Every structure is written in structure tokens, then in C-alpha cells.
Amino acid sequence: MSFAAEFMNISLVIAFVVVGLGQIMSMIRLVIGPDTGDRILALDTMVINAIGLIVLLGISQGTRIYFEASLIIAMLGFVSTVAYARFVLRGDIIE
């Protein structure tokens, strides 16, 4: 195995660990968040971390379908965060 391939494998493992730890910390903030705004931000951060994990999985497996799935999840995550924040602020989603 070449040096570049070994370096890529080590980098992917480190990236998986770091993003996974970020996901765990976001889950903790979601559970113990003192305010509703903190919980909304933690949920949005969890969506971003999930997208990062999906992209890393696509890189490690060498397939492109994961990148398209991450774009769809990013759009759904943005819309759900806006809807949840609007619900918390106004009490309804659709005016």
C-alpha cells in the first residue's frame, strides 16, 4: 500500500471519530440544553454532523450516491430547522 493511500485511510478514521464526537456532543446539548434555542441549534448541528458522516462514508466507499443523499438531507434539515424555529417563536408554521 502506498503512503498516500495509508494517509487517506488514517485521515478518514480521524475524521469519522471527530465528527462522531461532535454528533455525541450535539446530542448531549439537545438533551440538557437550558433553552429552546439551544435545542434548535443542537438539532441543526446534528443534521450538519449527519451530513458530514454521510459524505465521509461516500469518500471511504468511493461511491457518489452518498453525496446526492447528503444534498437531499441538507435541504430537509434546513426546512425542518426553519419550521421548528417558526413554531417555537410564533406557535404555528403556516400563516
C-alpha positions as CSV (number, residue, x, y, z in Angstrom):
1,M,0.0,0.0,0.0
2,S,1.3,3.4,-0.9
3,F,1.9,6.2,1.6
4,A,-0.9,8.3,0.1
5,A,-3.5,5.5,0.5
6,E,-2.4,4.9,4.1
7,F,-2.5,8.6,4.9
8,M,-6.0,8.8,3.4
9,N,-7.2,5.8,5.5
10,I,-5.8,7.3,8.7
11,S,-7.3,10.7,7.8
12,L,-10.7,9.1,7.2
13,V,-10.6,7.3,10.6
14,I,-9.7,10.5,12.4
15,A,-12.5,12.4,10.6
16,F,-15.1,9.7,11.5
17,V,-14.0,9.9,15.1
18,V,-14.1,13.7,15.3
19,V,-17.5,14.1,13.5
20,G,-18.9,11.3,15.7
21,L,-17.8,13.0,18.8
22,G,-19.4,16.2,17.5
23,Q,-22.6,14.3,17.0
24,I,-22.5,12.9,20.5
25,M,-21.8,16.4,22.0
26,S,-24.7,17.8,20.0
27,M,-27.0,15.0,21.4
28,I,-25.9,16.0,24.9
29,R,-26.7,19.6,24.2
30,L,-30.1,18.6,22.7
31,V,-31.0,16.7,25.9
32,I,-29.6,19.1,28.6
33,G,-30.0,22.4,26.7
34,P,-31.2,25.0,29.1
35,D,-33.2,26.9,26.5
36,T,-35.3,26.0,23.5
37,G,-33.0,28.0,21.2
38,D,-30.1,25.8,22.3
39,R,-32.0,22.7,21.4
40,I,-32.9,24.1,18.0
41,L,-29.2,24.9,17.3
42,A,-28.2,21.4,18.6
43,L,-30.7,19.8,16.3
44,D,-29.4,21.8,13.3
45,T,-25.8,20.9,14.3
46,M,-26.8,17.2,14.4
47,V,-28.1,17.4,10.9
48,I,-24.9,19.0,9.7
49,N,-22.8,16.3,11.5
50,A,-25.0,13.6,9.9
51,I,-24.3,15.1,6.5
52,G,-20.6,15.1,7.3
53,L,-20.8,11.4,8.3
54,I,-22.6,10.5,5.1
55,V,-20.1,12.4,3.0
56,L,-17.2,10.7,4.8
57,L,-18.9,7.3,4.2
58,G,-19.1,8.2,0.5
59,I,-15.5,9.1,0.4
60,S,-14.4,5.9,2.2
61,Q,-16.5,3.7,-0.1
62,G,-15.7,5.6,-3.3
63,T,-19.3,6.0,-4.4
64,R,-21.2,9.1,-5.5
65,I,-24.7,8.2,-4.3
66,Y,-24.0,9.3,-0.8
67,F,-23.2,12.9,-2.0
68,E,-26.7,13.1,-3.6
69,A,-28.3,11.8,-0.5
70,S,-26.4,14.3,1.6
71,L,-27.8,17.2,-0.5
72,I,-31.3,16.0,0.0
73,I,-30.8,15.6,3.7
74,A,-29.3,19.2,3.8
75,M,-32.4,20.6,2.2
76,L,-34.7,18.7,4.5
77,G,-32.6,19.7,7.5
78,F,-32.8,23.4,6.6
79,V,-36.5,23.4,6.1
80,S,-37.1,21.5,9.3
81,T,-35.0,23.8,11.3
82,V,-36.8,26.9,9.9
83,A,-40.2,25.2,10.6
84,Y,-39.3,24.3,14.1
85,A,-37.9,27.7,14.9
86,R,-41.0,29.3,13.5
87,F,-43.2,27.0,15.5
88,V,-41.3,27.9,18.7
89,L,-41.4,31.6,18.0
90,R,-45.0,32.0,16.7
91,G,-46.9,28.9,17.7
92,D,-47.8,28.0,14.1
93,I,-45.9,27.0,11.0
94,I,-48.2,28.1,8.2
95,E,-49.6,31.6,8.4
